[in-house]
Amino acid sequence: MPQVMEFKLPDLGEGLTEAEIVRWLVAVGDVVAVDQPVVEVETAKAMVEVPCPYGGVVTARFGEEGTELPVGAPLITVAVGAGADEAVESEDSGSGNVLVGYGTDHSRTARRRRVRPGSAAPVPAAAPVPTAAPAAAPVPTAAPVTAAGPVAVISPLVRKIARDHGIDLRALRGSGPEGLILRSDVEAALRAPQPAAAPAAPATAPAAAAGERIPLKGLRGAVAEKLSRSRREIPDATCWVDADATELMAARAAMNAVGGPKISVLALLARICTAALAKYPELNSTVDLAANEIVRLPSVHLGFAAQTERGLVVPVVRDAGTRNPESLSAEFARLTELARTGKLAPADLTGGTFTLNNYGVFGVDGSTPIVNHPEAAMLGVGRIMAKPWVHQGELAVRQVVQLSLTFDHRVCDGGTAGGFLRYVADCVESPAVLLRSL
């Protein structure tokens, strides 16, 4: 009857107390000869092929590749006398070869090893085992690494350095024999630029009960979708300029002094915009993505931002380019009142070709507006306030306003956008310039 001998991880010297299984050189059912290497292990010093002092059939292996085992832990069991005659060794005919402190132990009693949970099941001693020729020459120490097996490195210390610094050993090409990864390979990887790690996702989503939740639906949802679409589709850019609006405010005061309906500042700015769009029609356009074309629009339908209790709306003044300041003032007033009372018709909120945004009413100087999709541009107007200004070569207190233009860079370049904005600023500073366009 074959005797099942247990072979334990031997003392590998230099005070080492553990080793990592790098590669199994035999499988359960293989016939092994005396002193044939059965496993390749790695210590803090080197990789070592461990020969088995028994000849016979491997009935069990203990430990998966990549597992660390302490000295004295079982490695394999061998059914001595169950294989070919030339591979069979009795307990009394062990090799006697010693790595450090181990060889054939003549004091041990043969016994069958109880298999630990999770280990490979030993082959029953009575089961027939096919004979095989003596094992071939030992496998080279640094065999090429495969995707399924562990990575061959020179020592556990090198593996630890890689693990501590997040280096994937499988991504390295070892410079040692047969691709063996050396410490210098890992250190070179550490010196190489590493891609920035993605921010870790929060462990849990915000608590459902935390804070007030406001559904993005209705008007708020429509605004959110339109602004998001603008950001997704339009490659926008913004330019701005400060302008001396003192003469514009004086002109408005003169108009209102003669009686009749009052002219608003917004109406004057709108009239300046329509004149500027006639001069720079590229900004009164839209982009047809389906046809891959820029469409210049024949009429100016001027939208203006109006803040209401229900949220931000943009009513549209039809054919603004054909209206005078008085007509524009009246239409702005009408649409604003409808917006405040929630009575704007859908037609009042669609079809705009350019938007005028007077955020100065909120007491702010500047902004970078989001283009009102599918339009190509928006003019923003800050508050008009007294500031120091050089006027006719002397420092004076003037009424100054900041103007900003956000535009779709697909429809024009910076020169066109800058020309439009400079023309608007010139008209603000000297309303007489506008007369040339009337």
C-alpha positions in Angstrom: 0.0 0.0 0.0 1.3 3.4 -0.8 2.2 5.7 2.1 1.1 9.3 2.0 4.0 11.6 3.0 3.4 15.2 4.0 6.1 17.7 2.8 6.2 21.0 4.6 7.8 24.3 3.7 11.3 24.0 4.9 13.5 26.5 6.7 15.0 28.5 3.8 17.8 30.0 5.9 18.9 33.5 7.0 16.2 33.7 9.6 13.3 33.8 7.1 10.1 32.7 8.6 7.7 32.8 5.6 7.6 32.6 1.8 5.1 33.3 -0.9 4.1 30.7 -3.4 4.9 32.1 -6.8 4.3 29.1 -9.1 3.4 25.5 -8.7 5.6 23.2 -10.8 3.5 20.1 -10.3 -0.2 19.4 -10.2 -2.3 16.9 -8.2 -1.9 13.5 -9.9 1.6 14.2 -11.2 4.4 11.7 -10.6 7.4 13.3 -9.0 10.9 12.0 -8.5 13.1 12.4 -5.5 14.5 15.9 -5.3 12.3 17.2 -8.1 11.4 20.9 -7.7 7.7 21.0 -6.9 7.1 24.7 -6.2 8.7 28.1 -6.7 8.6 30.3 -3.6 9.7 33.8 -3.0 11.3 35.1 0.2 12.6 38.6 1.1 15.9 37.5 -0.3 15.3 35.6 -3.5 13.1 33.2 -5.4 13.8 29.5 -4.6 12.7 26.3 -6.3 11.9 23.8 -3.5 12.7 20.1 -4.2 10.6 17.4 -2.7 12.5 14.7 -0.8 9.9 12.1 -1.7 9.1 10.3 -5.0 5.6 9.3 -5.9 2.3 10.8 -6.8 1.2 14.2 -5.7 -2.1 13.8 -3.9 -2.7 17.3 -2.6 -1.3 20.9 -2.8 -1.8 23.4 0.0 -1.9 27.1 -0.9 -2.8 29.0 -4.0 -0.2 31.0 -6.0 0.3 34.3 -4.3 -0.4 32.9 -0.8 2.2 33.4 1.9 3.0 30.4 4.0 5.0 30.2 7.3 7.9 27.8 7.5 6.6 24.4 8.6 3.3 24.7 6.9 2.2 21.8 4.6 3.1 22.2 0.9 2.1 18.9 -0.7 1.4 15.3 0.1 2.9 12.5 -1.9 1.7 8.9 -2.2 5.0 7.1 -2.0 5.0 3.8 -4.0 2.0 4.8 -6.1 3.8 5.8 -9.3 6.3 4.4 -11.7 9.1 2.3 -10.3 11.8 4.8 -11.0 9.9 7.5 -9.2 9.0 5.4 -6.2 10.9 6.0 -3.0 10.2 4.6 0.4 10.3 6.6 3.6 13.7 5.0 4.4 15.1 6.0 1.0 14.6 9.7 1.1 17.0 12.0 -0.7 18.8 13.4 2.3 19.2 16.6 0.3 18.8 19.7 2.5 18.1 23.3 1.7 18.5 24.5 5.2 17.5 22.3 8.1 15.4 19.8 6.1 15.8 16.6 4.3 14.3 13.1 4.7 13.0 12.9 8.2 13.5 9.2 9.2 11.8 9.8 12.6 8.3 10.5 11.1 5.5 8.1 10.9 3.7 7.8 7.6 0.1 9.0 7.7 -2.6 10.4 5.5 -3.0 14.1 5.7 -6.5 15.4 6.6 -7.3 17.9 3.9 -8.0 21.4 5.2 -11.1 23.2 4.1 -10.6 24.9 0.7 -7.6 22.7 -0.2 -7.4 20.4 -3.1 -8.8 17.0 -2.2 -6.1 14.3 -2.0 -6.2 11.4 -4.4 -7.3 8.2 -2.5 -4.3 5.9 -1.9 -6.2 2.9 -3.3 -7.2 4.6 -6.5 -5.3 3.5 -9.6 -2.8 6.1 -10.7 -1.3 6.1 -14.2 2.4 5.6 -14.4 4.6 8.2 -16.0 8.1 8.7 -16.9 10.4 10.5 -14.4 9.8 14.3 -14.4 11.7 16.5 -16.8 14.4 18.9 -15.8 13.5 21.6 -13.3 11.6 24.5 -14.7 13.7 27.7 -15.0 13.4 30.0 -12.0 12.1 33.0 -13.9 9.5 31.7 -16.3 7.6 34.1 -18.4 4.7 35.6 -16.5 1.2 34.8 -17.7 -2.0 36.8 -17.2 -3.5 34.1 -15.1 -0.5 33.4 -12.8 1.4 35.5 -10.3 4.0 38.0 -11.4 7.6 36.9 -11.0 9.6 39.5 -9.0 13.0 39.3 -7.4 11.8 39.3 -3.8 8.7 39.9 -1.6 10.2 43.3 -0.6 9.9 44.4 -4.2 6.3 43.2 -4.3 5.6 45.1 -1.1 7.1 48.3 -2.5 4.9 48.0 -5.6 1.8 47.2 -3.5 2.4 50.1 -1.1 2.7 52.6 -4.0 -0.2 51.2 -6.1 2.0 49.9 -8.8 0.5 47.1 -11.0 3.2 44.6 -11.5 1.5 43.1 -14.5 1.9 46.4 -16.3 5.7 46.3 -15.8 8.3 44.7 -18.1 10.9 43.1 -16.0 14.6 43.7 -16.9 15.8 40.5 -15.1 16.3 37.1 -16.7 13.2 35.9 -18.6 11.2 39.0 -17.6 12.0 38.9 -13.8 10.9 42.2 -12.2 13.7 43.7 -10.2 13.6 46.4 -7.6 15.0 48.9 -10.1 12.0 48.2 -12.4 9.6 49.2 -9.7 11.6 52.2 -8.7 11.6 53.4 -12.3 7.8 53.0 -12.4 7.6 55.1 -9.3 9.6 57.9 -10.9 7.4 57.9 -14.0 4.4 60.3 -14.0 1.3 58.7 -12.7 -2.2 59.5 -14.0 -4.3 61.4 -11.5 -6.6 59.2 -9.5 -10.3 59.8 -10.0 -12.0 61.3 -7.0 -13.5 58.7 -4.9 -17.2 58.4 -5.1 -19.0 59.2 -1.8 -19.6 56.1 0.3 -23.3 56.8 0.4 -25.7 59.1 -1.4 -26.9 62.2 0.6 -29.6 61.3 3.0 -33.0 61.5 1.4 -34.3 63.5 4.4 -31.5 66.1 4.3 -32.4 69.6 3.0 -35.4 70.8 1.0 -36.0 69.0 -2.3 -37.4 71.1 -5.2 -38.4 69.1 -8.3 -37.0 70.3 -11.6 -40.3 70.5 -13.4 -42.6 73.0 -15.0 -40.9 76.4 -15.7 -37.9 75.6 -13.5 -37.4 72.3 -15.3 -37.7 73.9 -18.8 -35.2 76.6 -17.9 -32.8 74.0 -16.5 -33.0 71.9 -19.7 -32.5 74.9 -22.0 -29.5 76.1 -20.1 -28.0 72.7 -19.9 -28.5 72.2 -23.7 -26.9 75.5 -24.3 -23.8 74.5 -22.4 -23.7 71.1 -24.1 -24.0 72.3 -27.6 -22.7 75.8 -27.8 -19.0 76.6 -27.7 -19.5 80.1 -26.2 -17.0 82.9 -25.4 -17.4 86.2 -23.6 -15.9 89.6 -24.2 -16.7 92.8 -22.3 -16.0 96.5 -22.1 -16.7 99.4 -19.8 -18.6 102.3 -21.4 -19.3 105.9 -20.3 -23.2 106.1 -20.4 -23.4 109.7 -19.3 -24.4 111.0 -22.8 -27.0 108.1 -23.2 -28.6 109.0 -19.9 -28.7 112.7 -20.9 -30.3 111.8 -24.2 -33.0 109.7 -22.5 -33.7 112.6 -20.1 -34.1 114.9 -23.1 -36.5 112.6 -24.8 -38.6 112.2 -21.7 -38.6 115.9 -21.1 -40.7 116.7 -24.2 -43.7 114.7 -23.0 -45.4 111.6 -24.3 -44.7 108.0 -23.2 -41.5 107.5 -21.3 -38.6 106.0 -23.0 -36.8 103.3 -20.9 -33.1 102.7 -20.8 -33.8 99.1 -22.0 -35.5 100.5 -25.1 -32.5 102.6 -26.0 -30.2 99.7 -25.5 -32.5 97.5 -27.6 -32.4 100.1 -30.4 -28.7 100.2 -30.2 -28.6 96.3 -30.4 -30.8 96.2 -33.5 -28.5 98.7 -35.2 -25.5 96.7 -34.3 -27.1 93.5 -35.5 -27.8 95.1 -38.9 -24.1 95.9 -39.0 -23.0 92.5 -37.8 -25.6 90.0 -39.0 -23.5 87.0 -38.0 -24.7 87.4 -34.5 -28.4 87.3 -35.5 -28.2 83.6 -36.5 -28.5 80.1 -35.4 -26.7 76.8 -36.1 -28.5 74.0 -37.9 -26.6 70.9 -36.6 -28.6 68.5 -38.9 -27.6 70.4 -42.0 -24.2 71.5 -40.6 -25.0 75.1 -41.6 -25.1 78.5 -40.0 -28.5 80.2 -40.7 -28.5 84.0 -40.8 -31.9 85.2 -39.8 -33.6 88.0 -41.8 -35.5 89.7 -38.8 -34.5 90.6 -35.3 -36.8 89.1 -32.7 -35.3 90.5 -29.5 -35.7 88.5 -26.3 -35.2 90.1 -23.0 -34.7 88.5 -19.6 -37.5 89.1 -17.1 -37.4 87.9 -13.5 -40.8 86.8 -12.1 -42.1 85.0 -9.0 -42.3 81.8 -11.1 -38.7 82.2 -12.3 -36.7 83.6 -15.2 -38.6 84.0 -18.5 -37.5 85.5 -21.8 -40.3 87.3 -23.7 -39.7 88.1 -27.3 -40.3 91.5 -29.0 -41.2 90.7 -32.6 -39.5 92.6 -35.4 -37.5 94.7 -33.0 -35.4 96.1 -35.8 -38.4 97.9 -37.2 -39.4 99.6 -34.0 -38.4 103.0 -32.6 -37.5 103.6 -28.9 -41.1 104.6 -28.1 -42.5 101.4 -29.6 -39.9 99.3 -28.0 -40.7 100.8 -24.6 -44.3 100.1 -24.9 -43.7 96.5 -26.0 -41.3 95.9 -23.1 -43.8 97.2 -20.7 -46.6 95.1 -22.1 -44.7 91.8 -22.1 -43.2 92.5 -18.7 -46.7 92.9 -17.2 -47.9 89.7 -18.8 -44.8 87.9 -17.4 -45.4 89.1 -13.9 -49.1 88.0 -14.0 -48.2 84.6 -15.6 -50.3 85.4 -18.7 -47.6 85.1 -21.4 -48.7 83.0 -24.4 -46.3 80.4 -25.7 -45.8 82.5 -28.8 -44.5 85.3 -26.6 -41.7 83.1 -25.3 -40.4 81.5 -28.5 -38.8 82.5 -31.8 -36.1 84.9 -30.4 -33.0 85.5 -32.4 -31.0 87.6 -29.9 -31.3 88.3 -26.2 -30.7 91.4 -24.2 -30.1 90.7 -20.5 -30.2 93.7 -18.1 -28.8 92.2 -14.9 -27.9 95.6 -13.7 -31.4 95.8 -12.1 -30.0 93.3 -9.5 -27.3 95.7 -8.5 -24.4 93.8 -10.2 -21.8 95.1 -12.6 -21.0 92.2 -14.8 -21.8 88.6 -15.7 -21.0 85.9 -18.3 -24.5 85.1 -19.6 -25.4 81.7 -21.0 -26.5 81.9 -24.6 -30.3 81.4 -25.0 -30.3 78.3 -27.2 -30.7 78.2 -30.2 -29.7 81.8 -30.5 -26.0 82.8 -31.2 -25.4 85.6 -28.8 -26.6 87.6 -25.8 -25.7 91.1 -24.6 -25.4 91.6 -20.9 -25.8 95.0 -19.3 -24.6 95.8 -15.8 -25.7 98.6 -13.5 -25.1 102.2 -14.5 -23.4 104.0 -11.7 -21.1 107.0 -11.0 -17.4 106.1 -11.3 -14.2 108.0 -11.8 -13.6 108.3 -15.6 -11.1 110.2 -17.8 -13.3 112.4 -19.9 -11.7 114.8 -22.5 -8.4 114.4 -20.9 -9.5 115.1 -17.3 -10.6 112.9 -14.5 -14.3 113.2 -13.9 -17.2 111.4 -12.3 -19.2 109.8 -15.1 -22.1 107.2 -15.4 -20.3 104.0 -16.3 -21.7 100.7 -17.4 -20.1 97.3 -18.1 -21.3 95.6 -21.3 -20.6 91.9 -21.9 -21.2 89.8 -25.0 -21.5 86.0 -24.9 -21.5 84.5 -28.4 -21.4 81.2 -30.2 -17.9 80.9 -31.5 -19.1 78.8 -34.4 -20.9 81.7 -36.0 -18.1 84.2 -35.8 -14.6 84.9 -34.6 -13.5 87.3 -31.9 -13.0 90.1 -34.4 -16.7 90.2 -35.3 -17.8 89.8 -31.7 -15.4 92.6 -30.6 -16.6 94.8 -33.5 -20.2 94.4 -32.4 -19.5 95.1 -28.8 -17.3 98.1 -29.6 -20.1 99.6 -31.8 -22.6 99.1 -29.0 -20.3 100.8 -26.6 -19.6 103.7 -29.0 -23.4 104.3 -29.3 -23.8 104.2 -25.5 -21.0 106.8 -25.1 -22.1 109.0 -28.0 -25.8 108.4 -29.1 -25.1 110.6 -32.1 -23.2 107.6 -33.6 -26.6 105.8 -33.8 -28.0 108.4 -36.1 -25.8 107.2 -38.9 -27.6 103.9 -38.8 -31.2 105.3 -38.7 
